[in-house]
Amino acid sequence: MRPFSFSVGILLLTTATFFCDAQTSYKVTDLGALNNSGYSTAQGINAVGAVTGAVGKNNSNSSEAFLYSNGAMKKLGTLGGNSAIGIGINASGQVVGYSQNSAGVYRAFLASNGTMSDIGDLGGGSAVGYGINDAGEVVGSAVTAEGENHPFLYTGGKMIDLGTLGSSDNNWWHVAQGINKSGIVVGTSYNAQGNFFGFVWSQGENDEDGYLGWFLERRYRHQ
């Protein structure tokens, strides 16, 4: 399973203040890199300014997830492989993302209090995490036993398959990318005709797409 997006690059090179008008100014802060060498890329930020992303050495294929808080960058490491990246962070500073394990397979992780944990998969051996809410619920995409990429919700220590909008083609990517405090999930999925749509998923009484007690709904703008 190849992650949907993995952008690596230098976050910022300098610290500067830009003036757009007489009343408004913006400060850009270089988060730096560990040991003042290499690169960093930022992917997520919470309400108090804690940041997560990836940090690595120049001319290297290796990287580690990090947590930047109170002006300091802390490595979160990997799940045993060469690369990891933090994507989402909640108010408590919990970080979600994905990492290679010792076999080189991408796995979704949840990092709490500096400790990174593998949160499992949907039977296909690989998963990536993208979003987290303040309750510590995680969303992303995972490979099923049939080889399809399905959106998931990780809650209560279990990973739940959210299904698709009708597609069963394992060449198409179905992914959950955001979750709010109420546990409502958003993402993208393909239908049986190969068209992709944004979706909103919420717990309910409907039994659409064969997932009892859960509701996956297509949302789009009518023409």
MIROBA-14988 format. One record per residue (C-alpha): residue number from 1; residue in one letter; y, z, x. Coordinates in steps of 0.1 Angstrom, whole numbers, plus 2048, in hexadecimal, padded with zeros to 3 digits. Each point is the difference from the previous one (the first is absolute). Layout:
% MIROBA-14988
+-----+------+-----+-----+-----+
! seq ! type !  yy !  zz !  xx !
+-----+------+-----+-----+-----+
! NUM !    A !   Y !   Z !   X !
...
+-----+------+-----+-----+-----+
This chain:
% MIROBA-14988
+-----+------+-----+-----+-----+
! seq ! type !  yy !  zz !  xx !
+-----+------+-----+-----+-----+
!   1 !    M ! 800 ! 800 ! 800 !
!   2 !    R ! 822 ! 7F6 ! 80F !
!   3 !    P ! 81D ! 815 ! 7F4 !
!   4 !    F ! 819 ! 7EF ! 7E9 !
!   5 !    S ! 81D ! 806 ! 817 !
!   6 !    F ! 803 ! 80E ! 823 !
!   7 !    S ! 822 ! 7FA ! 80F !
!   8 !    V ! 806 ! 80D ! 823 !
!   9 !    G ! 821 ! 7FE ! 813 !
!  10 !    I ! 81C ! 814 ! 80F !
!  11 !    L ! 811 ! 814 ! 7E5 !
!  12 !    L ! 823 ! 803 ! 80E !
!  13 !    L ! 80E ! 7FC ! 823 !
!  14 !    T ! 821 ! 813 ! 7FE !
!  15 !    T ! 812 ! 81B ! 7EE !
!  16 !    A ! 820 ! 7F3 ! 7F0 !
!  17 !    T ! 817 ! 806 ! 7E3 !
!  18 !    F ! 80B ! 7E2 ! 7EB !
!  19 !    F ! 81F ! 800 ! 7EA !
!  20 !    C ! 7FE ! 7EA ! 7E1 !
!  21 !    D ! 821 ! 80C ! 7F2 !
!  22 !    A ! 819 ! 81C ! 803 !
!  23 !    Q ! 7EB ! 818 ! 7EC !
!  24 !    T ! 7DC ! 7F9 ! 809 !
!  25 !    S ! 7EE ! 803 ! 821 !
!  26 !    Y ! 7DB ! 7FD ! 80A !
!  27 !    K ! 7EE ! 810 ! 81D !
!  28 !    V ! 7E2 ! 7EF ! 80F !
!  29 !    T ! 7E9 ! 816 ! 814 !
!  30 !    D ! 7E7 ! 7F4 ! 81A !
!  31 !    L ! 7E0 ! 813 ! 7FA !
!  32 !    G ! 7F4 ! 7F7 ! 822 !
!  33 !    A ! 7DC ! 800 ! 80D !
!  34 !    L ! 7EA ! 81A ! 80F !
!  35 !    N ! 806 ! 807 ! 824 !
!  36 !    N ! 81E ! 7E8 ! 7FE !
!  37 !    S ! 7EA ! 7E1 ! 805 !
!  38 !    G ! 7F1 ! 7E7 ! 7E8 !
!  39 !    Y ! 80A ! 7F8 ! 7DD !
!  40 !    S ! 802 ! 80F ! 7DD !
!  41 !    T ! 801 ! 7F3 ! 7DD !
!  42 !    A ! 80A ! 814 ! 7E1 !
!  43 !    Q ! 7F0 ! 7FB ! 7DE !
!  44 !    G ! 806 ! 81E ! 7E9 !
!  45 !    I ! 81A ! 81B ! 7FB !
!  46 !    N ! 802 ! 81E ! 7E9 !
!  47 !    A ! 81D ! 812 ! 7EF !
!  48 !    V ! 808 ! 816 ! 81E !
!  49 !    G ! 7FF ! 7E4 ! 819 !
!  50 !    A ! 7DE ! 805 ! 80F !
!  51 !    V ! 7F3 ! 7DE ! 80B !
!  52 !    T ! 7DE ! 7F1 ! 807 !
!  53 !    G ! 7F4 ! 7E0 ! 811 !
!  54 !    A ! 7EF ! 7F5 ! 820 !
!  55 !    V ! 807 ! 805 ! 825 !
!  56 !    G ! 7EF ! 7EF ! 81D !
!  57 !    K ! 804 ! 7F4 ! 824 !
!  58 !    N ! 80E ! 7DE ! 809 !
!  59 !    N ! 7E7 ! 7E4 ! 808 !
!  60 !    S ! 7E4 ! 814 ! 7EF !
!  61 !    N ! 7EC ! 7FB ! 7E0 !
!  62 !    S ! 7FE ! 825 ! 7FA !
!  63 !    S ! 817 ! 815 ! 7EA !
!  64 !    E ! 800 ! 822 ! 7EF !
!  65 !    A ! 80F ! 80C ! 7DF !
!  66 !    F ! 81D ! 818 ! 804 !
!  67 !    L ! 815 ! 819 ! 7ED !
!  68 !    Y ! 825 ! 803 ! 809 !
!  69 !    S ! 810 ! 820 ! 7F3 !
!  70 !    N ! 81E ! 816 ! 80B !
!  71 !    G ! 809 ! 7E7 ! 81B !
!  72 !    A ! 7DD ! 800 ! 811 !
!  73 !    M ! 7E3 ! 7E7 ! 7FF !
!  74 !    K ! 7DD ! 80D ! 7FD !
!  75 !    K ! 7E1 ! 7EB ! 805 !
!  76 !    L ! 7E6 ! 802 ! 7E4 !
!  77 !    G ! 7E7 ! 7EC ! 814 !
!  78 !    T ! 7E5 ! 7E9 ! 7F2 !
!  79 !    L ! 7DE ! 804 ! 7EF !
!  80 !    G ! 7EF ! 7F8 ! 821 !
!  81 !    G ! 80A ! 7DC ! 804 !
!  82 !    N ! 81C ! 7ED ! 812 !
!  83 !    S ! 81A ! 7FF ! 7E5 !
!  84 !    A ! 80F ! 813 ! 7E3 !
!  85 !    I ! 820 ! 7FE ! 7EC !
!  86 !    G ! 810 ! 818 ! 7E7 !
!  87 !    I ! 80D ! 7EE ! 7E1 !
!  88 !    G ! 80A ! 81A ! 7E6 !
!  89 !    I ! 80C ! 824 ! 802 !
!  90 !    N ! 806 ! 81A ! 7E5 !
!  91 !    A ! 818 ! 81E ! 7FC !
!  92 !    S ! 7E7 ! 817 ! 812 !
!  93 !    G ! 7FD ! 7E9 ! 81E !
!  94 !    Q ! 7DD ! 7F4 ! 7F8 !
!  95 !    V ! 7FB ! 7DD ! 80E !
!  96 !    V ! 7EA ! 7E4 ! 7F3 !
!  97 !    G ! 7F7 ! 7E0 ! 812 !
!  98 !    Y ! 7E3 ! 7EF ! 811 !
!  99 !    S ! 7EF ! 801 ! 821 !
! 100 !    Q ! 7E3 ! 7F1 ! 813 !
! 101 !    N ! 7E2 ! 817 ! 805 !
! 102 !    S ! 7EA ! 800 ! 81F !
! 103 !    A ! 7EE ! 7E1 ! 7F2 !
! 104 !    G ! 821 ! 7ED ! 7FD !
! 105 !    V ! 7FF ! 801 ! 7DA !
! 106 !    Y ! 820 ! 807 ! 7EC !
! 107 !    R ! 7FF ! 820 ! 7EC !
! 108 !    A ! 819 ! 811 ! 7EA !
! 109 !    F ! 80D ! 821 ! 80C !
! 110 !    L ! 812 ! 81E ! 7F3 !
! 111 !    A ! 812 ! 816 ! 81A !
! 112 !    S ! 809 ! 824 ! 7F6 !
! 113 !    N ! 80F ! 819 ! 818 !
! 114 !    G ! 7FA ! 7E8 ! 81D !
! 115 !    T ! 7DB ! 7FB ! 7F9 !
! 116 !    M ! 7F4 ! 7DD ! 7F7 !
! 117 !    S ! 7E3 ! 7FC ! 7E7 !
! 118 !    D ! 7EC ! 7E2 ! 7F5 !
! 119 !    I ! 801 ! 7FF ! 7DA !
! 120 !    G ! 7E2 ! 7E9 ! 7FB !
! 121 !    D ! 7FB ! 7DE ! 7EF !
! 122 !    L ! 7F2 ! 7EF ! 7E1 !
! 123 !    G ! 7DE ! 7F8 ! 80F !
! 124 !    G ! 80A ! 7E3 ! 817 !
! 125 !    G ! 809 ! 814 ! 81F !
! 126 !    S ! 825 ! 7F8 ! 803 !
! 127 !    A ! 820 ! 80C ! 7F0 !
! 128 !    V ! 826 ! 802 ! 806 !
! 129 !    G ! 819 ! 819 ! 7F2 !
! 130 !    Y ! 823 ! 7F6 ! 7F5 !
! 131 !    G ! 810 ! 81A ! 7EA !
! 132 !    I ! 800 ! 826 ! 7F9 !
! 133 !    N ! 811 ! 816 ! 7E7 !
! 134 !    D ! 80B ! 825 ! 803 !
! 135 !    A ! 7DF ! 80B ! 7F2 !
! 136 !    G ! 7EE ! 7F0 ! 81D !
! 137 !    E ! 7F0 ! 7E4 ! 7EB !
! 138 !    V ! 7FB ! 7E0 ! 815 !
! 139 !    V ! 7FE ! 7DC ! 7F6 !
! 140 !    G ! 7F6 ! 7E1 ! 813 !
! 141 !    S ! 7E5 ! 7E6 ! 801 !
! 142 !    A ! 7DB ! 803 ! 809 !
! 143 !    V ! 7E2 ! 7E9 ! 803 !
! 144 !    T ! 7E5 ! 805 ! 7E6 !
! 145 !    A ! 7DA ! 7FE ! 805 !
! 146 !    E ! 803 ! 7DC ! 7F2 !
! 147 !    G ! 819 ! 7F7 ! 81B !
! 148 !    E ! 81F ! 7FF ! 7EA !
! 149 !    N ! 821 ! 810 ! 808 !
! 150 !    H ! 80A ! 817 ! 7E3 !
! 151 !    P ! 81E ! 817 ! 7FC !
! 152 !    F ! 7F7 ! 825 ! 801 !
! 153 !    L ! 80E ! 822 ! 7F8 !
! 154 !    Y ! 7F5 ! 81E ! 815 !
! 155 !    T ! 804 ! 820 ! 7ED !
! 156 !    G ! 7ED ! 821 ! 800 !
! 157 !    G ! 7ED ! 7F6 ! 81F !
! 158 !    K ! 7F1 ! 7E1 ! 7F0 !
! 159 !    M ! 809 ! 7DB ! 802 !
! 160 !    I ! 802 ! 7EE ! 7DE !
! 161 !    D ! 7FC ! 7DB ! 7FC !
! 162 !    L ! 81C ! 7F3 ! 7EA !
! 163 !    G ! 7F0 ! 7DF ! 7F9 !
! 164 !    T ! 812 ! 7DE ! 7FF !
! 165 !    L ! 812 ! 7EA ! 7E6 !
! 166 !    G ! 7E1 ! 7EC ! 7FC !
! 167 !    S ! 7F8 ! 7F0 ! 822 !
! 168 !    S ! 7DF ! 806 ! 811 !
! 169 !    D ! 806 ! 7E9 ! 81E !
! 170 !    N ! 7FD ! 812 ! 821 !
! 171 !    N ! 819 ! 7E9 ! 810 !
! 172 !    W ! 81D ! 80F ! 7EC !
! 173 !    W ! 812 ! 820 ! 808 !
! 174 !    H ! 806 ! 81A ! 7E5 !
! 175 !    V ! 815 ! 81D ! 80C !
! 176 !    A ! 812 ! 81F ! 7F3 !
! 177 !    Q ! 820 ! 806 ! 814 !
! 178 !    G ! 813 ! 81C ! 7EE !
! 179 !    I ! 7FB ! 81F ! 7EC !
! 180 !    N ! 819 ! 818 ! 7EF !
! 181 !    K ! 7FF ! 825 ! 7F8 !
! 182 !    S ! 7EF ! 7F9 ! 7DF !
! 183 !    G ! 7E3 ! 7EE ! 811 !
! 184 !    I ! 80B ! 7DE ! 7F3 !
! 185 !    V ! 7F5 ! 7E5 ! 818 !
! 186 !    V ! 80F ! 7DD ! 807 !
! 187 !    G ! 7F2 ! 7E3 ! 814 !
! 188 !    T ! 7F5 ! 7DC ! 7FF !
! 189 !    S ! 7E0 ! 7F0 ! 7F3 !
! 190 !    Y ! 7F2 ! 7DE ! 7F8 !
! 191 !    N ! 7F2 ! 7F5 ! 7DE !
! 192 !    A ! 7E2 ! 7EB ! 7FA !
! 193 !    Q ! 815 ! 7E0 ! 802 !
! 194 !    G ! 80C ! 809 ! 823 !
! 195 !    N ! 823 ! 80A ! 7F7 !
! 196 !    F ! 80E ! 820 ! 80E !
! 197 !    F ! 815 ! 819 ! 7ED !
! 198 !    G ! 810 ! 821 ! 806 !
! 199 !    F ! 7EE ! 81C ! 7ED !
! 200 !    V ! 807 ! 823 ! 7F3 !
! 201 !    W ! 7E2 ! 817 ! 7FE !
! 202 !    S ! 800 ! 822 ! 7EE !
! 203 !    Q ! 7E7 ! 818 ! 7F2 !
! 204 !    G ! 7FB ! 7FB ! 7DB !
! 205 !    E ! 7E7 ! 7FC ! 7E4 !
! 206 !    N ! 7FB ! 7DB ! 804 !
! 207 !    D ! 7E0 ! 7F1 ! 80F !
! 208 !    E ! 80D ! 7DF ! 80D !
! 209 !    D ! 7EE ! 7EE ! 81C !
! 210 !    G ! 7E2 ! 818 ! 7FD !
! 211 !    Y ! 80F ! 81F ! 80F !
! 212 !    L ! 7FC ! 81B ! 7E6 !
! 213 !    G ! 81F ! 816 ! 7FB !
! 214 !    W ! 817 ! 7EB ! 815 !
! 215 !    F ! 818 ! 7E4 ! 7F8 !
! 216 !    L ! 809 ! 7E3 ! 816 !
! 217 !    E ! 81C ! 7EC ! 7F2 !
! 218 !    R ! 810 ! 7DF ! 80A !
! 219 !    R ! 826 ! 800 ! 801 !
! 220 !    Y ! 814 ! 7E1 ! 802 !
! 221 !    R ! 820 ! 7F1 ! 7F3 !
! 222 !    H ! 7FD ! 7E9 ! 7E2 !
! 223 !    Q ! 810 ! 7DE ! 804 !
+-----+------+-----+-----+-----+
